[in-house]
């Protein structure tokens, strides 16, 4: 009898572990997957930055272990823990959904659909005449854009004082913001839920001008250097959308529902990064799943695609453009499935070469870094990598000249002419490293100092002597259970005419401000919700493709 009871108990446990009792969860797993997961794993679960989750790949895997990964995350990757959002039964339900997924039809991008989502909100010309100068700051280029991811809004901050000027709803997980370089009073955001919003920075409170729903899952955004056009990139429906930068009226769509992928298959593709360049009348967009970069000439009638650069690699993502000589001629585009950075030449409209960043590195340059190294007499470029704690540096021959160890996987590396450092985050490096930013000397190409934000104290140390160069008191932030959190810091951005570097503290709801020349702490901007990207209007005026 005892044996029968034991067998029955084990069988019941197996049923629960397999997700067959996942109906105890009330979560809409498909909706949650679309909101939280498909950005990395793909709308048809085909993978990307994240793993391929189709039944042919995971159908026979241990469902208990899969649920554990969902709840606890996966060290050394971009997979975060969901235990704060999911119950055990929620994780079981998600596994059951994934292992029995039948696929879904992906909608095609159409101009009619996008035009239906266009909504003017205010009279732009009325504001233009009434506010010839910025109302809330000395100059509109003093303003910084902050994305508050989990609050689904953007905040505008005075980059010379740190004062929060205004906050606006802007869609789920606001992802990217850009500025109009020709008319910097206009700035734009795009959310992961496909909402593009236009703001007038000269108005009191930085008022909205218009919004356009370009899709249901989107990422990239770029403004043409002449200030006339704005392009958005969609994951779902796959494609790019060209809009009038003064009104957000949709002008043309570029569907990517049928493209040739690197393996030769014909399938749909998401659009990842979108890039403008001062080198020509071009905007480029990357086919994430297709391995292509398309170049659009916005100076010609009907805005044709004039360049198609294939076979760059698997899973294209973000990128940046060269500075220095022939500024904006080369696009450095990350291929995270092939561990390379493709070099696209806007002059020849061809792929020059591929920069190999290392095995399983998954390059993620974010805004990237391009600077002149006086010792070598060359313009250098750099990226961090998501899976490896290293910064990859290449020269103007596109040869890798240094792999610099840092603490853990990173998402962003930034610099400016006003700082002697590259600022590289370790935000994917686990709790032991995600509170660190490595400051790499741009001339010696060595880690010069390490900035760490602890639970109660922050430090900047010399990594060779371990001498504490600066320290400051850090206000402790606690989670919902009352436990002190280790600040998760990312995305260094120049501000205040180059005097400051601003670093977001994702889980602490604040931005740390540091001296650009030394890394010394200045002060905090508080009262924010998961601040992620900070964009200085002034800094971005000078950066091609940003």
N, C-alpha and C positions, 0 to 999 in steps of 0.2 A: 504493500500500500504506500509506504514511504517513497519507494522508487517511482511509482506512478505519479505521486504528487510532485516529485522532483522533475520528472520528465515534463509534466504539464507546466510547471513554472518556467522551465527553460524554454519550452515552446512559446509560451506567452511573451517571454522576454524577447525572443527572436522576432516575433510578430511586431512588437513595439519598435525594436531597433530597425526593422526593415522599412518602417514608415507606413505599414499597412493600417496602423491605428492613427495615422496623422490627421484624421478627421476631427480629433479633439482640438485641433487648432482652428481658430476662427479667422486666420489671416488669409487674405486674398493673395495667394502666392504668385499668381501671374502678374498682378498689378505691382506687387512689391519687387518682383524680379525686374520689371521694366523700369521701376524708379531707382532701385538701389544697385542692380547687378549688371544690367545689359550694357552699360557703358564700357565695362571691362571685358565681359564675357560674350557680347554680341547679341543682337536681337533674335537670332536663331540658335543661340547658345554655341556658336561656332568658335568662340575664343577670340582673343586679341591680346591685350595686356594680361588678362586673366586666362585661365585654362579653358580648353575645349570641354564643354559640359554636355555634349550630345549623348544620347543613350548608347550609341555604338562605342563610346569611349568610357563612360562611367556606369553603364547599365548593370554591369556585373561586379562593380566594386562594393566593398563593405559599406552599407548605408550608415551604420553607426559611426564609422570613421569620417564619412563625408559630413555628417551632421556636426561632428566635433570640430571640423575645420570651419564650418559656417559659424559656430558659436565662438571659437577661440582664435580664428584667423590663422595665418600661415606665416611663420617667421621668415624673413629674408625676401618677402614678396610684397606686392601692393594689397594683398588680401587682408582686410581689417577684421577684427572680431565683431560679431553681431550680438554678443550675449547681453548687451545693454538694451537691444531692440527686440530680440527674438527670445521666446521661451523654447524649452526643449521640444515641445510638440510643434512649434513653428518651424524649427530646424528640420524635424522629421518630415513635416509637410512639404518643405522646400525640396528636400532630397527626393521624396516620392514624385513630386512634379517634374524634377529634372530627369529622373531615371525613366519616366514614362512619357516624356515630351514627344509630341507627334509633329512638331514643326508648325510654322504659321506663315501665311502669305504676307509678304512685305508690300505695303502700299507704294505706289509710284508717285514721285514728286511732280506736281503740276503747278503751272503759274496761276490757274484759276483758284486752286485751293489756297495758295499762299496769299493771293490778293484778297480773298475772303477774310483773312486774318489780319489785314492791315487796318489800323485804327488811329487816325490823327487825334491828338488830345488837346493841343493848344496851338494858337496862331503864332507860328515861328516869326513871321515878319513883324508882328506887333511887339513881340519881345525884343526883336533885333533893334527896333527903333527906340523902344523905351529904355533898354539897358545896354547902351553902347560899351559900357565898362562893367567889370565884375562888381556885383552889389555886396558880396559877403567877404571878399578878400581884396588885397591890393591889385593882384593880377590873376586872371583865370588860370594861368599856368602854375600858380602856387597850390592849386587843389590836387589832392590825391583821391583816387577811387579806391574803395575797400569793398571786397565782396564778403558778405556775411552768409556763408553757405547754408547753414541749417535754419537761419531766420528767413531765407528766401528773399533777400533784399541786398541793396547796395547802400553804402554810406559814403558821404563826401567829407573829407577832412582837410583842414588848412595845413598844408605841408610845411609851413613855417612856424606854426605854434602848436600843432597837435589838436586843435579844437575840432570837435565833430560838428559839422555844419548842417547836415541833413541826412535822413535815411528814407529809402523808398522801396516798396515791394517791387521785385523784378523777376519773379519766377523761381521755380525749384532749383536749388543748388546753382546759383549764379556762377558761371564758369569763367568767362573772359570779359574784360573791358578793353576798349580801345578809344583813342582820341583822334579827332580830325586834325591832321597836321597843318592843313591850309587854314582852317578856322578852328582854333583850339577851344573856342567857347562851346563846341559841340562834342559830346562824348557818348559812347554807346556801350551797352552790355548785352550779353546773351546768356540765357540760362540753359541748364541741361534739359529743361522742359520745352525748349525751342522758342522762348520769348525774347525777341530783340527789342530793346528800349533805347530811345534817343533822349538825351538830356541837354538843356541849355545851362552852362555853368555860370553865365553872367547874371542869371535871374536870382532873386532871393530864394534860397532853399533849393536851387538847382532843379528847376521844374522840368517835367517830362514834356516832350514835344509830340512823340508818336510811339506806337508799338506795332510790331508785326509778329504774328505767330508763324514762324517759318517751318516748323515741324513739331514732332513730339519728343525728339531726343536730339540735341544739337551740341556743338562744341566751339568751333572756330569763328573768328571774326577779323576782318581787315578793312581799312579805308584806303581808297586810292590816294596817292600823294597829291593829286590835284583837288582833292576834297569833294569830288562829285559823286563817288560811288562807294557803296558799302557791300561787302560780300560776307555771307554767313555759310557755315558748313553744317550739314545735317548728318546725323547717324540714321535717324528714321523720320520720314522716308529718305533714303540715301540720296545725296546730291548737294549742290551748292545753289544759293539764291543771291542774285545781284539786285541791289536796291538803290534808289535815289538817296544819297547821303543827307539831303536837306529835308526829306519828307518821310523816308522809309517806304515809299511806294515800291513794290516789287516790279522789276523790269524784265528779268529773265531767270529761268531755272535751268540747271544743268543736272538732269537725273543721272544717277549712277546705278540703276537697277540691273544693268547688263554690261559687265566689263570683263575683260580677260584677266584672270588672276595669275600670280606668278607660277602656279602649277599647271597652267594651261586651261583650267576650267573657266567656263563663262558663268558668272554669278553676280549678285548684287554686291555693292560695296558701300560702306560708310565713308563719309568725308571727315577727315581729321583736321589737320592744321590748314589755315588760310593765311596767305602772306602777301603783303604789298611790297613793292620795291621802287626805289628812286631811280633804278637803272634804266627803266623803260616804262611805257604805259601798260604795265602788266599787274595782274593779281594771279597768284598761283594757289591751287588747292590740291591737297594730297588725298588720294584714294587709300584709305586705311587698309582695306582688305584686298584691293586691286594691285597695290605696289606701284601705281603710277603717280606722277604729278602732272596736272594739266595747267597750262598757262593761258590765261584769257587776256586778250588785248581790248581794253575798255575804250580805246580811242577810235575804234573802227565801228561801222554800223552793225547793229545786232550783236556786238560784243562777242566775237568768235573765239573759239579755242584755237590758238596758233602754235601751241606746243604740247606734245604728248610724250612724256619721258617714262618709259616702262621699266620693269624689272629692277626696281630699286631695292626691293626686299619685301619681306612679310611684315605686316602690321605696322604701317606708317603712322606716326603720331605727331609730335610737335617738332619745332625747329626754329632756326633763326638765320639771319643774314650776316654776311661779312661786313666789317667796317674798314676804315682806312682807304687804301688805293682801290679805285673802282668800287666804291661803296655800294652794296646791294646787288653786286653782280652774281654772287654765289649764295644759294640756299642750302643750308645744312639741315637735312631732314632725317629725323630718327626713324630707323626701322627696328622695332623692338623684337620682332620675331626672328630677325637675322643678325642681331647684335652689330649693326653697322649704322653709320651716319652717311647717307647718300649726299653727294655734292652735285647739285643741279646748277648749270650755267645758264643764266638768263640771256646771255649774248648769243650763244650757239644753240640754245634750247636743247641741251643734251645732258646726259649724265657724265660727269668728268671722272669720278672715281667713287669708291666706297671706303670709308674709314672704319676699320674694324676696332670695336671698343672692348672686345674680350668675350670669352665664352659665358653665355647666360647672363650678360651684363644688363640688357634692356636699357639702352640709353634714353634719357629723358632730360633734354637740355632746358626745358621751360623757355625762359627768355634767352638762355645761352649767354656766352661771354665771348667777346671779340676785342682784342687789345693789341697795342704795339709793344713788343719786347725789345728794349734798347740793347740788351746784351747780345741778342741774336740778330737784331736788325730786321725782324720779321713781324708780320701781323699773325697773331696766334688765335686759336679758337678752343673752346672747352665745353664739355658736358659732364654732368653727373650721371650716374647709372642707378637704376631702380633696384637691381638685385645685388650689386656689389658696392662695397664701401670704397669707391675710387673715383677720382676725377681724371678724365681722359683729355689730354692736350695735344693738339696738332699744329703744325706750322703752315706757312702759306704755300707749301708744296703738297699739303694735305697728308703729310706723313705724321704718324703718332710719334711724339718725341718724349712723352712722359705719361706714366700712370701713377697718380699720387694717391696713396692710401688715405682714406678718411674713416669715420666711425661706422657708417652703415649706408644702406641704400638711400639715395636722395632724389628729390624732384626738381630742384632749382639751383642754378648757379648764376650769380649776377655780379656786375661790376659797373664802374663808370670812370670817367677821367679824373674824378675828384678823390678816388680812394686808391691806395697802393695794393689793394687786395682783391682777390676773387672770393666771394662769400658763398660757400657751398653748404647746403643743409644736409641733414642725415635723417629726415623725417620718417623714412621707412626702415630705419635701422634698429627698431625695437626700443623698449623703454630705457635701456642702458645708454642709448645714443641719440634718441630722437630729440633730446633737449640741447643738442650741440650744433654749432655752426663752425666750420673750419675756415679760417682766413688764410688764404694762400697768397704769398708774395708774387706779384705778377712778373717780377724781374728774375728772382732766383728760382721760381717755380718750386718752392718748398713751403710746407705748412709753417706759417709765421706765428700764429697764435690760435687758440681754441676758445671760443665763447660758449659758456655753459650756463643755462638757466635752471637752477635747482628749485626745490620746493620752498626753501626759505632764503637762499642766497644765490647770487649770480657771480660768476668769475670770468675773467679773461686771463689765460695762462700762456706762458712760453712752453711749447711742447718739448723742447730740448732740456731746459733747466728746471722745468716745472714750477718756475717762479710765478707767483700770482701778480699780474700786472695791474689789474683792477678788480674790485669786488663791490657789490651793492646788495642791499636788502631786497628780497623778493617777497611781495605779498603772497601768502599761501592761499591756494585755491583748492577747495574740496569738492569731491564728487557727491552724488545724491546719497551715498552711504556714509558721508562724513569723513572719507579718507582723503588725505592730501594727494593731489595729482602731480605727476612730473610733467611740466609744461612741454608740449609738443610744438616745436618751432620750425618755421619754414619761410621761404620766399623773401630774400633780402632785396629791398628796393631803395634806390637813392632818393633823397628828398631835401627840401630846404636849400636849394641852390647848390646841392652837392655836399653840404655840411653834415647831413645825417644819412644813416642807413636805417630803414624801418624793417623790422622782422615780426611776422605774425606769430602769435601764440595761440594755436588752433583751439586747444581744449581749455585755455585759461581766459578766453574772452577779452584779449587785449593785444596791443601792438607795442613792442619794445623799440625804443629809439636809441641809436648808438652813434657816436662820432665816427664819421666815415674814414678818417685818417688813422684812428687808433683802435676802434672797437670799444671805447669807453662808454658805459651806460649813461644816458641822459635822462630819460623819463619814460613813463608808460602812457599810452592812450587806452582808456578802459571803457567798459560799458558796451562791448561788442559781442556778437554771437558767432562763434567759429570763424573769426576773420581768416581768410585764406590768401587771396591775392591782393596786393597793394600796388596801384599803378600811379606813379607820379606823372602828371600831365607834362610838366616841364621836361623831365628826363626822357619821356617817350617821344617828345618832339624830335629828338636827335638820333633815335635808334631806328634803323631801317627794319620794316616788317613788324614793328611792335606797336 
